[in-house]
Amino acid sequence: MPEKGRKKLRGQPELYDEVKGQVNLSLTATGVKGLDDLAKQMGISRSEFIEQVGRGHLPVLSPEELTALRRILTQLQADNSHDELAACLATLSRLME
């Protein structure tokens, strides 16, 4: 973001060390809505969301990693003995649905 009171300059990097360019993506209406919802949850634009995924700042799990994480969460939930841990695990489970 530019500093308050400073105008953005075309062709000048704003957040990163390089200038952004335009890219066309083909998405279904459902994909666009999902992308917009995710970006909104993070408080950023859809463009910035894709930028952060591409830079590796927002991790993307493979199906195998997601399965392993779900298995671990299930084991922890069955084993929990602390209320705060149980609440955290329940939140993680909901996020992964």
N, CA, C and O atoms as a Tinker XYZ file with bonds, in Angstrom:
   388  protein
     1  N      0.844000   -1.187000    0.000000    73     2
     2  CA     0.000000    0.000000    0.000000    64     1     3
     3  C      0.880000    1.239000    0.000000    63     2     4     5
     4  O      1.898000    1.288000    0.691000    81     3
     5  N      0.483000    2.240000   -0.780000    73     3     6
     6  CA     1.258000    3.465000   -0.725000    64     5     7
     7  C      1.057000    4.153000    0.626000    63     6     8     9
     8  O      0.058000    3.927000    1.308000    81     7
     9  N      2.019000    4.992000    1.000000    73     7    10
    10  CA     1.888000    5.734000    2.238000    64     9    11
    11  C      0.719000    6.698000    2.124000    63    10    12    13
    12  O      0.368000    7.133000    1.027000    81    11
    13  N      0.120000    7.028000    3.260000    73    11    14
    14  CA    -1.001000    7.949000    3.269000    64    13    15
    15  C     -0.566000    9.292000    2.678000    63    14    16    17
    16  O      0.469000    9.846000    3.047000    81    15
    17  N     -1.371000    9.791000    1.763000    73    15    18
    18  CA    -1.070000   11.062000    1.136000    64    17    19
    19  C     -0.152000   10.951000   -0.077000    63    18    20    21
    20  O      0.126000   11.952000   -0.738000    81    19
    21  N      0.319000    9.743000   -0.372000    73    19    22
    22  CA     1.185000    9.524000   -1.538000    64    21    23
    23  C      0.423000    8.772000   -2.606000    63    22    24    25
    24  O     -0.190000    7.740000   -2.331000    81    23
    25  N      0.459000    9.279000   -3.809000    73    23    26
    26  CA    -0.237000    8.654000   -4.919000    64    25    27
    27  C      0.588000    7.490000   -5.467000    63    26    28    29
    28  O      1.814000    7.565000   -5.545000    81    27
    29  N     -0.114000    6.398000   -5.849000    73    27    30
    30  CA     0.551000    5.286000   -6.526000    64    29    31
    31  C      1.051000    5.755000   -7.887000    63    30    32    33
    32  O      0.397000    6.559000   -8.552000    81    31
    33  N      2.183000    5.262000   -8.289000    73    31    34
    34  CA     2.715000    5.597000   -9.604000    64    33    35
    35  C      2.652000    4.367000  -10.500000    63    34    36    37
    36  O      3.119000    3.290000  -10.128000    81    35
    37  N      2.073000    4.539000  -11.683000    73    35    38
    38  CA     1.977000    3.436000  -12.638000    64    37    39
    39  C      3.380000    2.937000  -12.968000    63    38    40    41
    40  O      4.304000    3.717000  -13.198000    81    39
    41  N      3.506000    1.612000  -12.981000    73    39    42
    42  CA     4.787000    1.019000  -13.326000    64    41    43
    43  C      5.777000    0.960000  -12.168000    63    42    44    45
    44  O      6.923000    0.547000  -12.349000    81    43
    45  N      5.342000    1.371000  -10.982000    73    43    46
    46  CA     6.209000    1.318000   -9.810000    64    45    47
    47  C      5.694000    0.233000   -8.858000    63    46    48    49
    48  O      4.497000    0.168000   -8.578000    81    47
    49  N      6.595000   -0.612000   -8.364000    73    47    50
    50  CA     6.156000   -1.644000   -7.422000    64    49    51
    51  C      5.502000   -1.019000   -6.194000    63    50    52    53
    52  O      5.940000    0.022000   -5.703000    81    51
    53  N      4.446000   -1.668000   -5.707000    73    51    54
    54  CA     3.748000   -1.130000   -4.541000    64    53    55
    55  C      4.048000   -1.962000   -3.301000    63    54    56    57
    56  O      4.493000   -1.420000   -2.289000    81    55
    57  N      3.812000   -3.268000   -3.366000    73    55    58
    58  CA     4.034000   -4.136000   -2.208000    64    57    59
    59  C      5.254000   -5.023000   -2.362000    63    58    60    61
    60  O      5.870000   -5.413000   -1.370000    81    59
    61  N      5.601000   -5.339000   -3.577000    73    59    62
    62  CA     6.679000   -6.281000   -3.837000    64    61    63
    63  C      7.789000   -5.591000   -4.612000    63    62    64    65
    64  O      7.663000   -4.419000   -4.969000    81    63
    65  N      8.863000   -6.300000   -4.873000    73    63    66
    66  CA    10.002000   -5.706000   -5.566000    64    65    67
    67  C      9.866000   -5.740000   -7.083000    63    66    68    69
    68  O     10.832000   -5.495000   -7.805000    81    67
    69  N      8.688000   -6.039000   -7.551000    73    67    70
    70  CA     8.445000   -6.071000   -8.991000    64    69    71
    71  C      7.027000   -5.589000   -9.285000    63    70    72    73
    72  O      6.153000   -5.631000   -8.420000    81    71
    73  N      6.818000   -5.138000  -10.498000    73    71    74
    74  CA     5.513000   -4.617000  -10.913000    64    73    75
    75  C      4.601000   -5.777000  -11.278000    63    74    76    77
    76  O      5.024000   -6.743000  -11.913000    81    75
    77  N      3.355000   -5.666000  -10.870000    73    75    78
    78  CA     2.367000   -6.687000  -11.228000    64    77    79
    79  C      1.922000   -6.487000  -12.673000    63    78    80    81
    80  O      1.886000   -5.366000  -13.180000    81    79
    81  N      1.586000   -7.595000  -13.322000    73    79    82
    82  CA     1.045000   -7.550000  -14.673000    64    81    83
    83  C     -0.313000   -8.223000  -14.689000    63    82    84    85
    84  O     -0.694000   -8.901000  -13.735000    81    83
    85  N     -1.031000   -8.035000  -15.765000    73    83    86
    86  CA    -2.353000   -8.642000  -15.882000    64    85    87
    87  C     -2.244000  -10.070000  -16.380000    63    86    88    89
    88  O     -1.407000  -10.383000  -17.226000    81    87
    89  N     -3.105000  -10.942000  -15.842000    73    87    90
    90  CA    -3.189000  -12.347000  -16.242000    64    89    91
    91  C     -4.665000  -12.687000  -16.340000    63    90    92    93
    92  O     -5.460000  -12.267000  -15.500000    81    91
    93  N     -5.030000  -13.441000  -17.355000    73    91    94
    94  CA    -6.417000  -13.878000  -17.478000    64    93    95
    95  C     -6.549000  -15.295000  -16.953000    63    94    96    97
    96  O     -5.735000  -16.164000  -17.268000    81    95
    97  N     -7.579000  -15.522000  -16.152000    73    95    98
    98  CA    -7.894000  -16.848000  -15.627000    64    97    99
    99  C     -9.311000  -17.184000  -16.041000    63    98   100   101
   100  O    -10.173000  -16.306000  -16.095000    81    99
   101  N     -9.553000  -18.439000  -16.330000    73    99   102
   102  CA   -10.910000  -18.894000  -16.623000    64   101   103
   103  C    -11.408000  -19.693000  -15.433000    63   102   104   105
   104  O    -10.843000  -20.733000  -15.094000    81   103
   105  N    -12.466000  -19.205000  -14.799000    73   103   106
   106  CA   -13.040000  -19.853000  -13.618000    64   105   107
   107  C    -14.544000  -19.969000  -13.777000    63   106   108   109
   108  O    -15.175000  -19.159000  -14.456000    81   107
   109  N    -15.102000  -20.973000  -13.151000    73   107   110
   110  CA   -16.560000  -21.074000  -13.103000    64   109   111
   111  C    -17.078000  -20.035000  -12.122000    63   110   112   113
   112  O    -16.306000  -19.472000  -11.346000    81   111
   113  N    -18.363000  -19.781000  -12.151000    73   111   114
   114  CA   -18.967000  -18.840000  -11.199000    64   113   115
   115  C    -18.736000  -19.320000   -9.767000    63   114   116   117
   116  O    -18.510000  -18.514000   -8.864000    81   115
   117  N    -18.793000  -20.633000   -9.567000    73   115   118
   118  CA   -18.561000  -21.199000   -8.238000    64   117   119
   119  C    -17.115000  -20.967000   -7.802000    63   118   120   121
   120  O    -16.861000  -20.641000   -6.642000    81   119
   121  N    -16.172000  -21.132000   -8.722000    73   119   122
   122  CA   -14.767000  -20.894000   -8.406000    64   121   123
   123  C    -14.496000  -19.447000   -8.055000    63   122   124   125
   124  O    -13.733000  -19.167000   -7.131000    81   123
   125  N    -15.112000  -18.520000   -8.781000    73   123   126
   126  CA   -14.939000  -17.092000   -8.502000    64   125   127
   127  C    -15.507000  -16.757000   -7.126000    63   126   128   129
   128  O    -14.888000  -16.025000   -6.354000    81   127
   129  N    -16.695000  -17.300000   -6.822000    73   127   130
   130  CA   -17.300000  -17.039000   -5.514000    64   129   131
   131  C    -16.422000  -17.591000   -4.402000    63   130   132   133
   132  O    -16.213000  -16.923000   -3.389000    81   131
   133  N    -15.906000  -18.798000   -4.575000    73   131   134
   134  CA   -15.026000  -19.391000   -3.575000    64   133   135
   135  C    -13.760000  -18.568000   -3.379000    63   134   136   137
   136  O    -13.322000  -18.344000   -2.250000    81   135
   137  N    -13.175000  -18.119000   -4.488000    73   135   138
   138  CA   -11.976000  -17.289000   -4.425000    64   137   139
   139  C    -12.271000  -15.981000   -3.704000    63   138   140   141
   140  O    -11.504000  -15.555000   -2.840000    81   139
   141  N    -13.377000  -15.350000   -4.057000    73   139   142
   142  CA   -13.757000  -14.097000   -3.408000    64   141   143
   143  C    -14.012000  -14.291000   -1.918000    63   142   144   145
   144  O    -13.608000  -13.458000   -1.107000    81   143
   145  N    -14.678000  -15.383000   -1.552000    73   143   146
   146  CA   -14.950000  -15.670000   -0.139000    64   145   147
   147  C    -13.658000  -15.864000    0.648000    63   146   148   149
   148  O    -13.513000  -15.338000    1.751000    81   147
   149  N    -12.719000  -16.621000    0.076000    73   147   150
   150  CA   -11.437000  -16.855000    0.746000    64   149   151
   151  C    -10.657000  -15.550000    0.911000    63   150   152   153
   152  O    -10.115000  -15.273000    1.981000    81   151
   153  N    -10.606000  -14.752000   -0.156000    73   151   154
   154  CA    -9.890000  -13.476000   -0.090000    64   153   155
   155  C    -10.531000  -12.548000    0.941000    63   154   156   157
   156  O     -9.833000  -11.866000    1.691000    81   155
   157  N    -11.859000  -12.529000    0.970000    73   155   158
   158  CA   -12.571000  -11.672000    1.923000    64   157   159
   159  C    -12.269000  -12.101000    3.357000    63   158   160   161
   160  O    -12.063000  -11.256000    4.228000    81   159
   161  N    -12.241000  -13.418000    3.607000    73   159   162
   162  CA   -11.921000  -13.919000    4.951000    64   161   163
   163  C    -10.541000  -13.442000    5.400000    63   162   164   165
   164  O    -10.314000  -13.209000    6.588000    81   163
   165  N     -9.628000  -13.299000    4.449000    73   163   166
   166  CA    -8.261000  -12.888000    4.767000    64   165   167
   167  C     -8.101000  -11.365000    4.739000    63   166   168   169
   168  O     -7.059000  -10.836000    5.128000    81   167
   169  N     -9.137000  -10.671000    4.278000    73   167   170
   170  CA    -9.083000   -9.209000    4.237000    64   169   171
   171  C     -8.212000   -8.662000    3.124000    63   170   172   173
   172  O     -7.632000   -7.584000    3.253000    81   171
   173  N     -8.119000   -9.415000    2.014000    73   171   174
   174  CA    -7.304000   -8.984000    0.877000    64   173   175
   175  C     -8.116000   -9.153000   -0.409000    63   174   176   177
   176  O     -9.170000   -9.789000   -0.408000    81   175
   177  N     -7.621000   -8.585000   -1.490000    73   175   178
   178  CA    -8.298000   -8.717000   -2.780000    64   177   179
   179  C     -8.056000  -10.105000   -3.357000    63   178   180   181
   180  O     -7.167000  -10.825000   -2.903000    81   179
   181  N     -8.843000  -10.477000   -4.351000    73   179   182
   182  CA    -8.618000  -11.789000   -4.983000    64   181   183
   183  C     -7.266000  -11.819000   -5.678000    63   182   184   185
   184  O     -6.605000  -12.858000   -5.707000    81   183
   185  N     -6.848000  -10.684000   -6.239000    73   183   186
   186  CA    -5.546000  -10.602000   -6.893000    64   185   187
   187  C     -4.421000  -10.845000   -5.882000    63   186   188   189
   188  O     -3.487000  -11.599000   -6.155000    81   187
   189  N     -4.517000  -10.208000   -4.725000    73   187   190
   190  CA    -3.494000  -10.374000   -3.695000    64   189   191
   191  C     -3.518000  -11.801000   -3.128000    63   190   192   193
   192  O     -2.473000  -12.350000   -2.780000    81   191
   193  N     -4.709000  -12.395000   -3.038000    73   191   194
   194  CA    -4.815000  -13.780000   -2.573000    64   193   195
   195  C     -4.023000  -14.712000   -3.497000    63   194   196   197
   196  O     -3.228000  -15.530000   -3.035000    81   195
   197  N     -4.253000  -14.575000   -4.807000    73   195   198
   198  CA    -3.538000  -15.400000   -5.785000    64   197   199
   199  C     -2.041000  -15.108000   -5.724000    63   198   200   201
   200  O     -1.229000  -16.029000   -5.812000    81   199
   201  N     -1.669000  -13.836000   -5.576000    73   199   202
   202  CA    -0.255000  -13.455000   -5.452000    64   201   203
   203  C      0.395000  -14.185000   -4.278000    63   202   204   205
   204  O      1.486000  -14.740000   -4.414000    81   203
   205  N     -0.270000  -14.182000   -3.138000    73   203   206
   206  CA     0.296000  -14.812000   -1.946000    64   205   207
   207  C      0.376000  -16.332000   -2.078000    63   206   208   209
   208  O      1.317000  -16.946000   -1.575000    81   207
   209  N     -0.595000  -16.941000   -2.745000    73   207   210
   210  CA    -0.511000  -18.384000   -3.006000    64   209   211
   211  C      0.697000  -18.663000   -3.899000    63   210   212   213
   212  O      1.489000  -19.565000   -3.629000    81   211
   213  N      0.823000  -17.873000   -4.964000    73   211   214
   214  CA     1.928000  -18.063000   -5.900000    64   213   215
   215  C      3.297000  -17.848000   -5.283000    63   214   216   217
   216  O      4.265000  -18.487000   -5.694000    81   215
   217  N      3.396000  -16.966000   -4.310000    73   215   218
   218  CA     4.663000  -16.701000   -3.636000    64   217   219
   219  C      4.929000  -17.697000   -2.501000    63   218   220   221
   220  O      5.994000  -17.668000   -1.885000    81   219
   221  N      3.963000  -18.575000   -2.226000    73   219   222
   222  CA     4.141000  -19.563000   -1.160000    64   221   223
   223  C      3.852000  -19.023000    0.229000    63   222   224   225
   224  O      4.184000  -19.665000    1.226000    81   223
   225  N      3.230000  -17.835000    0.306000    73   223   226
   226  CA     2.883000  -17.252000    1.604000    64   225   227
   227  C      1.605000  -17.870000    2.165000    63   226   228   229
   228  O      1.394000  -17.871000    3.377000    81   227
   229  N      0.760000  -18.390000    1.291000    73   227   230
   230  CA    -0.449000  -19.110000    1.697000    64   229   231
   231  C     -0.288000  -20.548000    1.221000    63   230   232   233
   232  O     -0.378000  -20.815000    0.022000    81   231
   233  N     -0.055000  -21.469000    2.135000    73   231   234
   234  CA     0.205000  -22.847000    1.716000    64   233   235
   235  C     -1.034000  -23.525000    1.140000    63   234   236   237
   236  O     -2.165000  -23.261000    1.549000    81   235
   237  N     -0.786000  -24.385000    0.201000    73   235   238
   238  CA    -1.839000  -25.205000   -0.399000    64   237   239
   239  C     -1.483000  -26.656000   -0.090000    63   238   240   241
   240  O     -0.383000  -27.111000   -0.405000    81   239
   241  N     -2.407000  -27.372000    0.521000    73   239   242
   242  CA    -2.153000  -28.759000    0.889000    64   241   243
   243  C     -2.536000  -29.694000   -0.249000    63   242   244   245
   244  O     -3.551000  -29.493000   -0.916000    81   243
   245  N     -1.724000  -30.710000   -0.462000    73   243   246
   246  CA    -2.065000  -31.754000   -1.423000    64   245   247
   247  C     -3.147000  -32.636000   -0.802000    63   246   248   249
   248  O     -3.325000  -32.616000    0.416000    81   247
   249  N     -3.873000  -33.408000   -1.614000    73   247   250
   250  CA    -4.879000  -34.313000   -1.051000    64   249   251
   251  C     -4.278000  -35.270000   -0.015000    63   250   252   253
   252  O     -4.926000  -35.589000    0.982000    81   251
   253  N     -3.053000  -35.723000   -0.246000    73   251   254
   254  CA    -2.404000  -36.631000    0.705000    64   253   255
   255  C     -2.111000  -35.924000    2.027000    63   254   256   257
   256  O     -2.314000  -36.494000    3.099000    81   255
   257  N     -1.634000  -34.686000    1.946000    73   255   258
   258  CA    -1.344000  -33.912000    3.162000    64   257   259
   259  C     -2.625000  -33.633000    3.941000    63   258   260   261
   260  O     -2.640000  -33.707000    5.170000    81   259
   261  N     -3.688000  -33.316000    3.230000    73   259   262
   262  CA    -4.971000  -33.052000    3.879000    64   261   263
   263  C     -5.487000  -34.306000    4.570000    63   262   264   265
   264  O     -5.989000  -34.226000    5.692000    81   263
   265  N     -5.374000  -35.461000    3.924000    73   263   266
   266  CA    -5.794000  -36.724000    4.524000    64   265   267
   267  C     -4.988000  -37.017000    5.782000    63   266   268   269
   268  O     -5.552000  -37.419000    6.799000    81   267
   269  N     -3.668000  -36.816000    5.720000    73   267   270
   270  CA    -2.817000  -37.058000    6.886000    64   269   271
   271  C     -3.168000  -36.109000    8.025000    63   270   272   273
   272  O     -3.211000  -36.525000    9.183000    81   271
   273  N     -3.416000  -34.857000    7.717000    73   271   274
   274  CA    -3.780000  -33.890000    8.746000    64   273   275
   275  C     -5.114000  -34.251000    9.386000    63   274   276   277
   276  O     -5.269000  -34.144000   10.603000    81   275
   277  N     -6.076000  -34.676000    8.576000    73   275   278
   278  CA    -7.375000  -35.099000    9.130000    64   277   279
   279  C     -7.213000  -36.305000   10.053000    63   278   280   281
   280  O     -7.856000  -36.384000   11.100000    81   279
   281  N     -6.349000  -37.244000    9.660000    73   279   282
   282  CA    -6.103000  -38.430000   10.481000    64   281   283
   283  C     -5.505000  -38.029000   11.839000    63   282   284   285
   284  O     -5.917000  -38.539000   12.881000    81   283
   285  N     -4.541000  -37.121000   11.811000    73   283   286
   286  CA    -3.914000  -36.652000   13.046000    64   285   287
   287  C     -4.930000  -35.930000   13.923000    63   286   288   289
   288  O     -4.971000  -36.148000   15.134000    81   287
   289  N     -5.753000  -35.070000   13.318000    73   287   290
   290  CA    -6.779000  -34.354000   14.084000    64   289   291
   291  C     -7.756000  -35.324000   14.741000    63   290   292   293
   292  O     -8.136000  -35.141000   15.898000    81   291
   293  N     -8.156000  -36.347000   14.009000    73   291   294
   294  CA    -9.081000  -37.345000   14.557000    64   293   295
   295  C     -8.454000  -38.046000   15.761000    63   294   296   297
   296  O     -9.116000  -38.258000   16.776000    81   295
   297  N     -7.182000  -38.401000   15.644000    73   295   298
   298  CA    -6.484000  -39.054000   16.753000    64   297   299
   299  C     -6.378000  -38.126000   17.961000    63   298   300   301
   300  O     -6.590000  -38.554000   19.096000    81   299
   301  N     -6.053000  -36.864000   17.720000    73   299   302
   302  CA    -5.942000  -35.908000   18.820000    64   301   303
   303  C     -7.282000  -35.661000   19.495000    63   302   304   305
   304  O     -7.355000  -35.537000   20.718000    81   303
   305  N     -8.349000  -35.591000   18.691000    73   303   306
   306  CA    -9.667000  -35.357000   19.263000    64   305   307
   307  C    -10.095000  -36.532000   20.139000    63   306   308   309
   308  O    -10.715000  -36.334000   21.184000    81   307
   309  N     -9.771000  -37.733000   19.725000    73   307   310
   310  CA   -10.126000  -38.911000   20.514000    64   309   311
   311  C     -9.319000  -38.966000   21.801000    63   310   312   313
   312  O     -9.753000  -39.562000   22.786000    81   311
   313  N     -8.151000  -38.349000   21.794000    73   311   314
   314  CA    -7.217000  -38.419000   22.909000    64   313   315
   315  C     -7.254000  -37.183000   23.810000    63   314   316   317
   316  O     -6.573000  -37.155000   24.835000    81   315
   317  N     -8.037000  -36.160000   23.447000    73   315   318
   318  CA    -7.923000  -34.884000   24.161000    64   317   319
   319  C     -8.410000  -34.999000   25.603000    63   318   320   321
   320  O     -9.375000  -35.693000   25.921000    81   319
   321  N     -7.683000  -34.276000   26.453000    73   319   322
   322  CA    -8.071000  -34.236000   27.864000    64   321   323
   323  C     -8.093000  -32.802000   28.367000    63   322   324   325
   324  O     -8.256000  -32.556000   29.562000    81   323
   325  N     -7.931000  -31.873000   27.463000    73   323   326
   326  CA    -7.880000  -30.466000   27.835000    64   325   327
   327  C     -8.927000  -29.712000   27.023000    63   326   328   329
   328  O     -8.945000  -29.817000   25.797000    81   327
   329  N     -9.794000  -28.958000   27.683000    73   327   330
   330  CA   -10.903000  -28.257000   27.019000    64   329   331
   331  C    -10.438000  -27.285000   25.944000    63   330   332   333
   332  O    -11.045000  -27.212000   24.875000    81   331
   333  N     -9.364000  -26.535000   26.212000    73   331   334
   334  CA    -8.878000  -25.555000   25.241000    64   333   335
   335  C     -8.363000  -26.250000   23.984000    63   334   336   337
   336  O     -8.607000  -25.781000   22.872000    81   335
   337  N     -7.657000  -27.359000   24.152000    73   335   338
   338  CA    -7.178000  -28.133000   23.009000    64   337   339
   339  C     -8.355000  -28.679000   22.215000    63   338   340   341
   340  O     -8.341000  -28.651000   20.984000    81   339
   341  N     -9.364000  -29.171000   22.902000    73   339   342
   342  CA   -10.543000  -29.706000   22.228000    64   341   343
   343  C    -11.221000  -28.637000   21.379000    63   342   344   345
   344  O    -11.655000  -28.915000   20.261000    81   343
   345  N    -11.314000  -27.425000   21.899000    73   343   346
   346  CA   -11.938000  -26.328000   21.157000    64   345   347
   347  C    -11.110000  -25.981000   19.913000    63   346   348   349
   348  O    -11.671000  -25.746000   18.843000    81   347
   349  N     -9.798000  -25.949000   20.050000    73   347   350
   350  CA    -8.913000  -25.675000   18.896000    64   349   351
   351  C     -9.047000  -26.747000   17.837000    63   350   352   353
   352  O     -9.112000  -26.449000   16.645000    81   351
   353  N     -9.087000  -27.986000   18.268000    73   351   354
   354  CA    -9.209000  -29.090000   17.329000    64   353   355
   355  C    -10.545000  -29.064000   16.602000    63   354   356   357
   356  O    -10.606000  -29.361000   15.409000    81   355
   357  N    -11.600000  -28.716000   17.298000    73   355   358
   358  CA   -12.919000  -28.610000   16.681000    64   357   359
   359  C    -12.918000  -27.509000   15.624000    63   358   360   361
   360  O    -13.504000  -27.678000   14.554000    81   359
   361  N    -12.269000  -26.389000   15.910000    73   359   362
   362  CA   -12.167000  -25.297000   14.935000    64   361   363
   363  C    -11.388000  -25.739000   13.709000    63   362   364   365
   364  O    -11.807000  -25.477000   12.582000    81   363
   365  N    -10.255000  -26.411000   13.914000    73   363   366
   366  CA    -9.464000  -26.912000   12.792000    64   365   367
   367  C    -10.273000  -27.884000   11.940000    63   366   368   369
   368  O    -10.215000  -27.836000   10.711000    81   367
   369  N    -11.015000  -28.752000   12.582000    73   367   370
   370  CA   -11.844000  -29.717000   11.838000    64   369   371
   371  C    -12.869000  -29.022000   10.983000    63   370   372   373
   372  O    -13.082000  -29.406000    9.833000    81   371
   373  N    -13.525000  -27.981000   11.535000    73   371   374
   374  CA   -14.523000  -27.228000   10.756000    64   373   375
   375  C    -13.874000  -26.537000    9.566000    63   374   376   377
   376  O    -14.452000  -26.507000    8.479000    81   375
   377  N    -12.676000  -25.979000    9.759000    73   375   378
   378  CA   -11.981000  -25.286000    8.678000    64   377   379
   379  C    -11.609000  -26.228000    7.544000    63   378   380   381
   380  O    -11.512000  -25.813000    6.389000    81   379
   381  N    -11.401000  -27.488000    7.873000    73   379   382
   382  CA   -10.969000  -28.445000    6.861000    64   381   383
   383  C    -12.116000  -29.149000    6.157000    63   382   384   385
   384  O    -11.881000  -29.982000    5.281000    81   383
   385  N    -13.337000  -28.834000    6.516000    73   383   386
   386  CA   -14.487000  -29.491000    5.869000    64   385   387
   387  C    -14.684000  -28.982000    4.473000    63   386   388
   388  O    -15.601000  -29.421000    3.780000    81   387
